[in-house]
């Protein structure tokens, strides 16, 4: 009989169980008090360990809040009572876009383990996510101190030597790519402005696979920068940490939306009612009903006469974040070149025109031959099926066509024999049919098996891709029955929900199922990777 001393380390939870080092340590101690150690002890399987963890912590490992269309309040409600990392995960935008450098699950884990102190990396989640994460992060200080976990410790970026082979593979190690060209995709009469953008990757040796995204570090508009400098009453060449103020504002910090830290700074250097208003905004209040419209310039205009010191002002701003776009080209078809399909964002609030940071940078503020920092963000669960004979159904209105143009070029370049069906829609057929010539050529050649179009402004009633899906529901169900994979790209809040609803209705009608059974069928498609979304 084997004997174990009281000082021996008891390892009942295997290293490959789905727990952190702290969780394994806690569970080993917990279980040691429940089992007899006089005989041999068999380590728990990951499944058994997960069951114990669910019993001990109330966390079953599932993430029912992982839905891009679900409001944050609903996500946080679903996460009530869960461990802190799970609640942090629920606070995020739930897109797994990779813009933060992680996926939502991993970002929450590294924050909760204090390996990542930046709480503002969830760009799609914006200020709401950052505020919620800040509140949850404060709970870490209230929790009992845990023994530091050094097994997977993150080495501070400052001491990591740049790896040339990995340059351009993450937001923290971008590569300098050359901008090649842009081509307007809309024709006269369109209400939109959408560009086909191309980059040269050959000189930096950066490749990608279809389904990946491309991160772009854009610069702020110089006109906006100069207006802010004027509001500060400062000089363009004012020194801020070894750079000019103008350079810092153009390249290093975000100018929209205004962060809570800027409101806090303004409250510190003001008084009376002005201080109370700034303090309320810093705490998420909306005293004048305009908080959602306040970028950095609008904030300075809202508090005229208050001029923070340029260095303190810059320190109150958030770092400028990269923007991610779905890649609309195939490395197999055009090696060394990468393309994006980008809607230019321009809108007016009050009397002032606002500009989308990266979209207007790519549309008008960069010229062919210029270089800029970029990186490839690997896709999380969005890519072509491994079997090239598998049929694919692609639903991408507007710029949602981007990854599906890449899919089609990839399948053509690799001579994949599987059938391809594209649903595309926009406002008007005569001016908003992106890539019409090449799509029609693919259809004529038989590579694009079916092309289903929907134009929302051509008729008296609006008509969308989900309406076209219902029209051809019987054929769509036939493809599903043949094992087709379904892909959706585009707007998360409306289009993606409407497309899923249409798919459920088609399954119920032509698959002879109840609505509940149809919902379960679509859920199973997601679990099997046969229904994938790239939504934002």
Phi, psi and omega per residue, in radians:
X1 nan 2.261 3.140
X2 -1.362 2.388 3.098
X3 -1.918 2.530 3.123
X4 -2.138 2.300 3.115
X5 -1.312 2.717 3.134
X6 -1.028 -0.449 -3.099
X7 -1.453 -0.158 -3.062
X8 -1.149 2.541 3.073
X9 -1.406 2.153 -3.096
X10 -1.714 2.024 -3.104
X11 -1.929 1.629 3.104
X12 -1.671 -0.432 -3.125
X13 -1.720 2.086 -3.112
X14 -1.173 2.734 -3.105
X15 -1.106 -0.458 -3.100
X16 -1.560 0.089 3.047
X17 -1.186 2.653 -3.012
X18 -1.370 0.963 -3.122
X19 -2.304 2.734 3.023
X20 -1.316 2.986 3.124
X21 -1.068 -0.693 3.118
X22 -1.110 -0.721 3.137
X23 -1.148 -0.702 3.124
X24 -1.113 -0.736 -3.133
X25 -1.075 -0.767 -3.128
X26 -1.134 -0.770 -3.105
X27 -1.177 -0.666 3.100
X28 -1.037 -0.756 3.112
X29 -1.179 -0.698 -3.132
X30 -1.096 -0.789 -3.091
X31 -1.296 -0.507 -3.136
X32 -1.053 -0.536 3.133
X33 -1.410 -0.146 -3.086
X34 -1.838 -0.313 -3.062
X35 -2.016 2.705 3.070
X36 -1.390 2.340 -3.106
X37 -1.804 0.246 -3.124
X38 -1.296 -0.431 -3.135
X39 -2.053 -3.089 3.113
X40 -1.154 2.471 -3.141
X41 -2.014 2.223 3.129
X42 -1.574 2.165 3.126
X43 -0.992 2.558 3.099
X44 -1.208 2.548 3.015
X45 -1.270 2.852 3.077
X46 -0.968 -0.660 -3.141
X47 -1.159 -0.756 3.109
X48 -1.142 -0.708 3.125
X49 -1.088 -0.703 3.123
X50 -1.103 -0.666 3.114
X51 -1.117 -0.720 3.115
X52 -1.137 -0.748 3.135
X53 -1.087 -0.692 3.110
X54 -1.072 -0.739 3.138
X55 -1.155 -0.691 -3.038
X56 -1.401 -0.586 -3.024
X57 -2.088 -0.164 -3.098
X58 1.366 0.193 -3.121
X59 -1.891 2.037 -3.107
X60 -1.645 0.101 3.113
X61 1.446 -0.187 3.127
X62 -1.447 2.804 3.138
X63 -2.329 1.306 -3.082
X64 -1.138 -0.264 3.118
X65 -1.464 -0.053 -3.061
X66 -1.352 1.324 -3.099
X67 -2.517 2.037 -3.057
X68 -1.102 -0.397 -3.070
X69 -1.556 -0.068 -3.044
X70 -1.561 2.231 3.089
X71 -1.039 2.664 -3.081
X72 -1.032 -0.697 -3.114
X73 -1.005 -0.691 3.127
X74 -1.225 -0.678 3.130
X75 -1.110 -0.762 -3.128
X76 -1.168 -0.580 3.094
X77 -1.112 -0.738 3.128
X78 -1.157 -0.464 -3.085
X79 -1.611 0.016 -3.137
X80 -0.989 2.361 3.103
X81 1.436 -0.094 3.130
X82 -1.445 2.841 3.062
X83 -1.018 2.741 -3.048
X84 -0.952 -0.764 3.125
X85 -1.033 -0.598 3.133
X86 -1.195 -0.683 3.127
X87 -1.203 -0.606 3.054
X88 -1.112 -0.708 3.122
X89 -1.088 -0.724 -3.132
X90 -1.119 -0.466 -3.128
X91 -1.268 -0.265 -3.036
X92 -1.465 3.063 -3.009
X93 -1.298 -0.198 3.047
X94 1.125 0.516 3.122
X95 -1.794 -0.220 -3.061
X96 0.817 0.675 -3.052
X97 -1.331 -0.353 -3.131
X98 1.457 0.008 -3.084
X99 -1.090 -0.476 3.126
X100 -1.391 -0.166 -3.070
X101 1.679 -0.062 3.107
X102 -2.302 -3.007 2.760
X103 -1.782 3.045 -3.024
X104 -1.037 -0.747 -3.124
X105 -1.091 -0.842 -3.074
X106 -1.215 -0.612 3.099
X107 -1.086 -0.751 3.125
X108 -1.128 -0.668 -3.113
X109 -1.166 -0.742 -3.102
X110 -1.279 -0.494 3.041
X111 -1.202 -0.819 -3.102
X112 -1.131 -0.498 3.127
X113 -1.591 0.097 3.121
X114 1.123 0.361 3.054
X115 -1.497 -0.184 3.130
X116 -2.418 2.065 -3.108
X117 -1.744 -0.156 -3.135
X118 -1.402 2.045 -3.086
X119 -1.778 0.090 -3.034
X120 -1.946 0.325 -3.037
X121 -1.448 -0.264 -3.126
X122 -1.413 1.483 -3.074
X123 -1.073 -0.805 3.125
X124 -1.098 -0.538 -3.140
X125 -1.303 -0.455 3.058
X126 1.096 -2.649 -3.027
X127 -1.140 -0.619 -3.122
X128 -1.067 -0.764 3.116
X129 -1.138 -0.759 -3.110
X130 -1.092 -0.722 3.126
X131 -1.113 -0.757 -3.127
X132 -1.153 -0.744 3.116
X133 -1.096 -0.652 3.131
X134 -1.082 -0.771 3.119
X135 -1.137 -0.710 3.128
X136 -1.218 -0.631 3.139
X137 -1.084 -0.603 3.133
X138 -1.122 -0.414 3.107
X139 -1.183 -0.401 3.117
X140 -1.061 -0.606 -3.126
X141 -1.257 -0.353 -3.136
X142 -1.560 -0.303 -3.100
X143 -1.366 2.689 3.084
X144 -1.031 2.455 -3.136
X145 -1.099 2.339 3.130
X146 -1.869 2.657 3.080
X147 -1.101 2.259 -3.100
X148 -0.992 2.416 3.101
X149 -1.728 1.980 -3.107
X150 -1.862 0.090 -3.078
X151 -1.150 -0.663 -3.125
X152 -2.184 0.634 -3.051
X153 -1.052 2.433 3.118
X154 -1.484 2.138 3.103
X155 -1.288 2.275 3.133
X156 -0.935 2.430 -3.059
X157 -1.007 -0.513 -3.053
X158 -1.142 -0.408 -3.087
X159 -1.836 0.100 3.134
X160 -1.638 2.154 3.102
X161 -1.246 2.298 3.108
X162 -0.982 2.353 -3.141
X163 -1.736 1.969 -3.086
X164 -1.056 -0.615 -3.106
X165 -1.183 -0.484 -3.105
X166 -1.743 0.073 -3.115
X167 -1.107 2.304 -3.104
X168 1.535 0.113 -3.115
X169 -1.795 -0.056 3.111
X170 -2.742 2.826 -3.130
X171 -1.137 -0.438 -3.109
X172 -1.498 -0.101 3.123
X173 -2.503 1.116 -3.062
X174 -1.267 2.869 3.051
X175 -1.953 2.807 3.124
X176 -1.702 1.897 -3.125
X177 -1.835 2.693 -3.131
X178 -1.653 2.275 3.064
X179 -1.346 2.224 -3.080
X180 -1.685 -0.963 -2.996
X181 -2.901 2.927 2.976
X182 -2.447 2.590 -3.131
X183 -2.431 2.223 -3.124
X184 -1.242 2.243 -3.105
X185 -1.590 -0.400 3.129
X186 -1.470 2.649 3.052
X187 -1.796 2.904 -3.139
X188 -0.925 2.425 -3.121
X189 1.816 -0.206 -3.136
X190 -1.345 2.579 3.045
X191 -1.542 -0.074 -3.087
X192 -1.936 2.900 3.050
X193 -2.363 1.793 -3.037
X194 -2.176 2.338 -3.023
X195 -2.087 2.489 2.921
X196 -1.616 2.023 -3.033
X197 -1.933 2.383 3.137
X198 -2.202 2.476 3.095
X199 -2.165 2.659 3.056
X200 -1.703 2.051 3.101
X201 -1.873 -0.119 -3.039
X202 -1.062 -0.699 -3.058
X203 -1.263 -0.306 -3.138
X204 -1.922 -0.014 3.052
X205 1.136 0.532 -3.106
X206 -1.695 2.225 3.098
X207 -2.075 -3.094 -3.076
X208 -2.881 2.998 3.007
X209 -2.144 2.714 -3.119
X210 -1.102 2.472 -3.031
X211 1.801 -0.403 3.092
X212 -1.218 2.894 3.060
X213 -2.039 2.864 -3.087
X214 -2.111 2.152 3.138
X215 -1.626 2.292 -3.095
X216 -2.129 2.221 3.024
X217 -1.642 1.714 -3.097
X218 -1.555 2.948 3.090
X219 -1.892 2.584 3.068
X220 -1.194 2.666 3.120
X221 -1.122 2.256 -3.063
X222 -1.138 -0.568 3.098
X223 -1.106 -0.718 3.095
X224 -1.134 -0.732 3.131
X225 -1.029 -0.801 -3.085
X226 -1.191 -0.568 3.075
X227 -1.143 -0.683 3.127
X228 -1.161 -0.732 3.120
X229 -1.073 -0.693 3.116
X230 -1.128 -0.703 3.118
X231 -1.134 -0.534 3.119
X232 -1.364 -0.263 -3.069
X233 1.174 0.530 -3.075
X234 -1.904 3.058 3.081
X235 -1.717 2.622 3.083
X236 -1.006 -0.559 -3.020
X237 -1.718 0.188 3.055
X238 -0.933 2.302 -3.094
X239 -1.368 2.240 3.049
X240 -2.298 1.787 3.125
X241 0.938 0.758 3.058
X242 1.500 0.018 3.083
X243 -2.154 2.870 3.034
X244 -1.350 2.672 3.109
X245 -1.006 -0.703 -3.133
X246 -1.094 -0.743 -3.137
X247 -1.123 -0.761 -3.127
X248 -1.109 -0.793 -3.107
X249 -1.194 -0.526 -3.136
X250 -1.396 -0.600 -2.940
X251 -1.991 -0.374 -2.899
X252 -1.993 -0.433 -3.005
X253 -2.188 2.680 3.107
X254 -1.445 2.390 -3.137
X255 -1.899 0.100 3.088
X256 -2.793 2.382 -0.208
X257 -1.389 3.014 3.137
X258 -1.207 2.281 -3.135
X259 -1.407 2.800 3.109
X260 -1.022 -0.596 -3.112
X261 -1.101 -0.496 3.082
X262 -1.222 -0.729 3.085
X263 -1.107 -0.662 3.102
X264 -1.091 -0.764 3.116
X265 -1.038 -0.789 -3.129
X266 -1.113 -0.604 3.120
X267 -1.193 -0.561 -3.131
X268 -1.203 -0.543 -3.028
X269 -1.873 0.287 3.099
X270 -2.244 -3.042 -3.138
X271 -2.646 3.007 3.059
X272 1.058 -2.430 -3.089
X273 -1.123 -0.567 3.122
X274 -1.117 -0.777 3.112
X275 -1.074 -0.746 -3.121
X276 -1.114 -0.670 3.127
X277 -1.156 -0.787 3.129
X278 -1.118 -0.683 3.141
X279 -1.150 -0.692 3.112
X280 -1.098 -0.737 3.111
X281 -1.126 -0.652 3.136
X282 -1.129 -0.451 -3.122
X283 -1.697 0.204 3.082
X284 1.590 0.138 3.102
X285 -1.371 3.029 -3.111
X286 -2.487 1.193 -2.998
X287 -1.060 -0.565 -3.101
X288 -1.919 0.083 3.120
X289 1.263 0.418 -3.119
X290 -2.279 0.264 -3.016
X291 -1.040 -0.643 -3.097
X292 -1.221 -0.257 -3.113
X293 -1.698 0.035 -3.001
X294 -1.588 1.781 2.893
X295 -1.576 -2.989 -3.040
X296 -1.137 -0.785 3.140
X297 -1.129 -0.786 -3.137
X298 -1.086 -0.551 3.102
X299 -1.176 -0.779 3.103
X300 -1.109 -0.616 3.110
X301 -1.238 -0.516 3.134
X302 -1.261 -0.499 -3.136
X303 -2.064 1.152 -3.063
X304 -1.143 2.552 3.101
X305 1.535 -0.242 3.095
X306 -1.652 1.978 -3.033
X307 -2.116 1.670 3.119
X308 -1.139 2.704 3.040
X309 -1.081 2.376 -3.080
X310 -0.889 -0.702 -3.113
X311 -1.187 -0.739 3.093
X312 -1.159 -0.653 3.125
X313 -1.065 -0.845 -3.132
X314 -1.101 -0.703 -3.140
X315 -1.129 -0.418 -3.137
X316 -1.425 -0.188 -3.106
X317 -1.598 2.779 3.115
X318 -1.513 2.637 3.069
X319 -1.063 2.574 3.093
X320 -1.233 2.192 -3.069
X321 -1.711 2.623 3.048
X322 -1.230 2.831 3.070
X323 -2.025 2.451 -3.112
X324 -1.836 2.446 3.060
X325 -2.308 2.492 3.040
X326 -1.138 2.339 3.131
X327 -1.315 2.323 -3.086
X328 -1.928 0.385 3.114
X329 -2.326 2.979 3.136
X330 -2.075 2.235 3.089
X331 -1.119 -0.542 3.116
X332 -1.176 -0.597 -3.091
X333 -1.499 -0.696 -3.113
X334 -2.332 1.268 -3.129
X335 -1.041 2.416 3.128
X336 1.525 -0.111 3.113
X337 -2.219 2.493 3.120
X338 -2.339 2.445 -3.134
X339 -2.209 2.676 3.062
X340 -2.205 2.774 3.062
X341 -2.141 1.895 -2.870
X342 -2.161 2.150 2.986
X343 -1.401 2.252 3.086
X344 -1.403 2.239 -3.093
X345 -1.756 2.030 3.029
X346 -2.449 2.358 3.110
X347 -2.693 2.912 -3.083
X348 -2.105 2.289 3.004
X349 -2.141 2.096 -3.003
X350 1.179 -2.127 3.102
X351 -1.937 0.139 -3.034
X352 -1.902 2.303 3.100
X353 -1.389 2.274 3.069
X354 -1.834 2.602 -3.072
X355 -2.184 2.349 2.975
X356 -1.129 2.330 -3.013
X357 -1.020 -1.164 -3.013
X358 -1.348 -0.606 -3.061
X359 -1.140 -0.739 3.121
X360 -1.359 -0.465 3.033
X361 -1.078 -0.805 -3.131
X362 -1.269 -0.512 -3.072
X363 -1.414 -0.475 -3.003
X364 -2.612 -0.252 -3.008
X365 -1.875 0.095 3.073
X366 -2.207 2.530 -3.085
X367 -2.090 2.668 3.136
X368 -0.917 2.342 -3.102
X369 1.736 -0.357 3.071
X370 -1.192 2.622 3.072
X371 -1.978 2.709 3.120
X372 -2.668 2.720 3.124
X373 -1.251 2.342 -3.123
X374 -2.496 2.910 3.012
X375 -2.770 2.753 3.068
X376 -1.695 2.209 3.080
X377 -1.788 2.019 -3.126
X378 -1.109 2.484 -3.122
X379 -1.254 2.546 3.028
X380 -1.822 1.673 3.056
X381 1.228 0.586 3.068
X382 -2.427 1.801 -3.117
X383 -3.022 2.924 -3.113
X384 -1.123 2.664 3.084
X385 -1.127 2.617 -3.132
X386 -1.123 -0.606 3.134
X387 -1.451 1.983 -3.073
X388 -1.184 -0.207 3.115
X389 -1.479 -0.166 -3.104
X390 -1.179 2.262 3.065
X391 -1.232 2.585 3.126
X392 -2.226 2.437 3.067
X393 -2.004 2.106 -3.043
X394 -2.054 2.211 -3.087
X395 -2.123 1.848 -3.045
X396 -2.573 1.508 3.068
X397 -1.290 2.690 3.106
X398 1.034 -2.397 3.126
X399 -1.247 -0.079 3.020
X400 -1.112 -0.191 3.090
X401 -1.238 -0.307 -2.979
X402 -0.876 -1.036 -3.085
X403 -1.169 -0.398 -3.087
X404 -1.422 -0.501 2.936
X405 -1.070 -0.730 3.095
X406 -1.102 -0.758 3.129
X407 -1.023 -0.805 -3.086
X408 -1.132 -0.755 3.118
X409 -1.152 -0.630 3.111
X410 -1.156 -0.820 -3.119
X411 -1.133 -0.580 3.100
X412 -1.236 -0.789 -3.104
X413 -1.131 -0.587 -3.117
X414 -1.651 0.051 3.120
X415 0.971 0.699 3.077
X416 -1.167 2.261 -3.050
X417 -1.451 -0.123 -3.094
X418 -1.126 2.625 3.130
X419 -1.293 2.628 -3.104
X420 -2.257 2.236 -3.137
X421 -2.227 2.128 -3.133
X422 -1.993 2.261 2.943
X423 -1.819 2.099 3.113
X424 -2.270 2.508 3.107
X425 -2.620 2.767 3.071
X426 -2.841 -2.771 -3.078
X427 -1.386 -1.010 -3.018
X428 -2.279 2.373 -3.055
X429 -1.186 -0.548 -3.040
X430 -1.432 -0.241 -3.102
X431 -2.364 -0.081 -3.077
X432 -2.183 0.385 -3.137
X433 -1.606 1.552 -3.103
X434 -1.136 2.438 3.047
X435 0.970 0.578 -3.052
X436 -1.017 -0.781 -3.070
X437 -1.100 -0.828 -3.088
X438 -1.248 -0.584 3.109
X439 -1.185 -0.743 3.112
X440 -1.143 -0.617 3.102
X441 -1.162 -0.719 3.089
X442 -1.109 -0.649 3.131
X443 -1.193 -0.740 3.124
X444 -1.103 -0.602 -3.127
X445 -1.407 -0.142 3.126
X446 1.554 -0.053 3.136
X447 -1.262 -0.740 3.025
X448 -1.607 1.768 -3.005
X449 -1.096 -0.809 3.137
X450 -2.404 2.477 3.075
X451 -2.261 1.939 -3.115
X452 -1.939 2.168 -3.000
X453 -2.022 2.606 3.120
X454 -2.482 2.211 -3.101
X455 -2.096 2.069 -2.992
X456 -1.388 -0.302 -3.082
X457 -2.058 0.145 -3.121
X458 -1.385 -0.506 -3.093
X459 -1.982 -3.041 3.132
X460 -1.308 -0.414 3.105
X461 -2.045 2.530 -3.141
X462 -1.231 2.433 -3.058
X463 -2.373 2.154 -3.009
X464 -2.073 3.034 -3.099
X465 -1.049 -0.610 3.129
X466 -1.162 -0.507 3.064
X467 -1.214 -0.705 3.100
X468 -1.137 -0.655 3.090
X469 -1.022 -0.768 -3.133
X470 -1.129 -0.625 3.132
X471 -1.088 -0.634 -3.090
X472 -1.917 0.537 -3.048
X473 -1.005 -0.683 -3.111
X474 -1.105 -0.778 3.133
X475 -1.189 -0.656 3.133
X476 -1.112 -0.727 3.094
X477 -1.097 -0.645 3.119
X478 -1.074 -0.710 3.092
X479 -1.130 -0.730 3.109
X480 -1.067 -0.735 3.124
X481 -1.110 -0.434 3.102
X482 -1.518 0.104 3.072
X483 1.639 0.275 -3.099
X484 -1.084 2.571 2.980
X485 -1.670 2.458 -3.110
X486 -1.942 2.350 -3.135
X487 -2.232 2.416 3.127
X488 -2.265 2.338 3.089
X489 -2.418 2.327 3.101
X490 2.489 -2.616 -3.052
X491 -1.118 2.208 -3.079
X492 -1.388 -0.644 -2.955
X493 -1.290 -0.610 -3.094
X494 -2.043 -1.086 -3.015
X495 -1.015 -0.853 -3.075
X496 -1.071 -0.701 3.109
X497 -1.147 -0.728 -3.127
X498 -1.182 -0.650 3.106
X499 -1.151 -0.760 3.130
X500 -1.121 -0.691 3.098
X501 -1.085 -0.730 3.112
X502 -1.103 -0.709 3.139
X503 -1.127 -0.678 3.089
X504 -1.117 -0.790 3.140
X505 -1.112 -0.701 3.107
X506 -1.118 -0.720 3.113
X507 -1.095 -0.733 -3.139
X508 -1.165 -0.773 -3.057
X509 -1.253 -0.854 -3.022
X510 -1.726 -0.194 3.067
X511 -1.748 0.084 3.098
X512 0.932 0.945 3.121
X513 -2.218 2.736 2.972
X514 -1.270 2.933 3.124
X515 -1.067 -0.737 3.127
X516 -1.077 -0.715 3.119
X517 -1.182 -0.630 3.113
X518 -1.176 -0.700 3.074
X519 -1.063 -0.765 3.127
X520 -1.111 -0.636 3.127
X521 -1.121 -0.808 -3.140
X522 -1.161 -0.659 3.079
X523 -1.067 -0.692 3.127
X524 -1.191 -0.610 3.061
X525 -1.028 -0.736 3.130
X526 -1.109 -0.784 -3.102
X527 -1.100 -0.593 -3.118
X528 -1.502 -0.010 -3.121
X529 1.354 0.273 3.127
X530 -1.617 -0.101 3.068
X531 -2.332 1.836 -3.033
X532 -2.122 2.524 -3.085
X533 -2.215 2.461 2.977
X534 -2.204 1.487 -2.995
X535 -2.133 2.762 -3.033
X536 -2.632 nan nan
